[in-house]
Amino acid sequence: MANKLVEMNEKIEKNVVGGYQKIEDTVVGGFHKITDKFVGNFLTKEGETVEDAKARMKDEQEKRDEAAKKEMEERNRAQEELVKKSIEASLNAGKR
């Protein structure tokens, strides 16, 4: 009896997982078709393929991210310097 129950559960599991995988593949495939069409229509440059445009945009985004990271690090250093100067000024003011 227990073996039959385990077998039934395995069949149900197989069907559920298979159905989910089909839905996921359909949704992801549809998403890729839509994004490729959008990139092709609006984001490609003269003579550029969709794949080339995606690679170019990825590179551009990485450069923007790197620039933003550097800017944030510079702001943090400047902020730390201001805090140090403020603390020093406060300590020195108490000594007078």
N, C-alpha and C positions, 0 to 999 in steps of 0.2 A: 504494500500500500504506500509506504513512504517513498519507494523508488518511483512509483507511478506519479506521485505528487511532484517529486524533484524533476522528472522528465517534462511534465506539463509546465512547470515554472520555467524551465530552460527554453521550451518552445515559445512561451509567451515573451520571455526576455529577448529571444532572437527576433521575434516579429516586431517588438517595440523598438529595439535598437535599430533594426533595419529600416523601419518606417521613419524614425527620427533622422537617420543618416540620409535618406532620400529627400526629406524636407530640407535639411541643412544644405545639401548639395544644390538643390533647386534655388534656394534663397541666395546662397553665396554666388552661384553662377549668374543669377539675374542681376545681382549687385555689380558684379564685374562687367557685365554687358553694359549696364547703365553708365558706370563710371568711364568705361572706355569710350562710349559714345559721347559723353560730355567732354572728356578731354579732347577727343578728336574734333569736336565741333567748336569748342571755345578756347582751348588752351594750347593747341599746337601752333607752332610758328611755320612759316613758309617752308614746305618740303620736309617737314619733321613728321616722323611716325608717332603713333600714340605711345609706343614703348620709349622712344627717345624723349618725348615730352615728359613722361612720368619720371624718367631718370633725371632729366634736367631739373624738374621741380623738386625732386628729392634732394638733389645737390644744393639747390638754392635754399631749401628749408634748413638743411644741415648748416649752411653758412650763416643763415639768420640766427639759428639756435646758438651757434658758437659765438657770434657777435654779441648776442644777448647775455650769454654766460659771462663773457669777458666784461661787458658793461656792468653786470651785477657784481662781479668780483671787485671791480674798480670802485663802485659805489660803496661796497662793504668796507674796503680799505679806507676810503675817505671818511666814512662814518666812524670807524674805529679810531682814526686819527683825531677826529673832532672830540670824541669821548675822552681820549687820553689827554688832550689839551684842556678840556673842561675840568677834568679831575685834577690835573696839575695846577690849574688856575685856582681852583677851590682850595687845594692844600696850601698853596702859597699865600692866598688871601688870609688864611687863618694864622699864618706865621707873622704877619705884620703887626 
